[in-house]
Amino acid sequence: QVQLVESGGDLVQAGGSLRLSCAASGDMDSVKFMGWFRQISGKEREFVGAINWNGGSISYRDSVKGRFAISRDNAKNMVSLQMSSLKPEDTAVYFCVADRSLKRVVPSRYPSDWDYWGQGTQVTVSS
């Protein structure tokens, strides 16, 4: 079992920055990827980005490339999402996620492929 707790969600004006953090605990030796999904009100959950827990490779959805950055701290069992140049369309509940599949070579874009989810933290970007 892995437990994930997100923090850092807030109300911010367009163009601003925000940093989300995810504290993980439990059987981290089983984790292959950690990352972030978001759910915009009325829409399906969508992939934001992910990092290989041991290798460090990172991937992002196209709409956040150049604005969002994922980092990890294995010693602290932490993963962060640094968000810059925020837009109103970034408004969503952001979820920290973990995938324990050691066979997967790239992180999945499908929510059902992720084994562990945090409770979510609200990010609201005003115009």
N, C-alpha and C positions, 0 to 999 in steps of 0.2 A: 504494500500500500504506500502511496505517496499523497501527501497533503500539500495543497497549494493555497497561499493567501496573498491576494493582490492588495496594493495600497497605492495612493497617490492621485486618484481621480479627483477632479475639481472642475470648477467653472473658470474658463479662460477666454480672453478675447481673441478674435481672429488675428493670426500673425504671431501669436504668443507661443510659448513653449511649456511643456509639462513632462515630468518624468514619472513613469509608473514602475513599481517594484513588485517582485514576486518572491516570497520566501517559501522555500520547499523543505519538506521534512519527510522522513521515512526511508524507504528502500531506494535511494538514489542510484545504486549500482545497476538497477534494472532500467534506468532511463536512457533512451537514445537521443531524443530531441526534446527541447523545451521551446515554447513559443507563445504566440498571442493570437487570439481570435477576437473579433468584435461583432456586436449585434446592434445594428441601427434599428430604431423603433419601426416595427411593422415589416422588417425584412429578415431574411435568413442570416444565420451566423456566417461570417466570412473570414477567411484566413488573412492575417496581417503579416506575420513573419515568424521565422523560427531559426534556432541555432542548434547545431550538433553539440550535445552536451560534452563530449570528449574531444571531438575533432575541431570544433570552432567554426565550421562553415556556416554561412548565414544566407537566408533567402527571404525575399519580401514580395508582397503583391505590388504590381506596377504603380498603383496610385499613391503609394507612400515612399517609393524609392527616392532617395535624396533628402527626405524630410524626417524619416524615422530611423532609429538605429537601435539594434538589439545588442546587449552585452551580457556576459555571464561572469560569475565569480564562483567557481566550483568549491573553493574552500569554505565559502559562506552559504552554499546552496541557494544562490540568488540569481535571478535573471531580471534584467531591466529593459524598459522600452523608453528611450529618449525621443520625444516628439517635438518637432520644431515646425515653424511656419504653418501652424494649425489652421484648418479651414472648418467652416460650419458643417460640412459634410463628413468630418471626422467625428462628429458627435455620436456617441455610442456607449454601450456597456462593453468594457474590455475585459477579456478573460485570459488568465494565465493557463497554459495547457502543457501536458507532458505525454510523450509517447514512449512506451517501453519496448517497442518492436525493434530488436537488434538486426532483423533482416531487411528492414526498410532502408534504402540508400538515400532517399530524399524525403523531406517532410511532406506529409499529406495535406492537401487543401480541403479535405473532407472532414467535418467535425466528428463523424462516427469512428474515424481511425485513431482518435486521440483517447488515451486511457484515463487521464486524470484532468479534472477541471477545478479551477478556483471558483469562488462565489461571484466574481465580477466586481468591477469598480467603474462608476459612472464618470465619463468625460463629456463635458458640455462646452462647445465652442460657440460663442456669441458673435454676431455680425458687428 
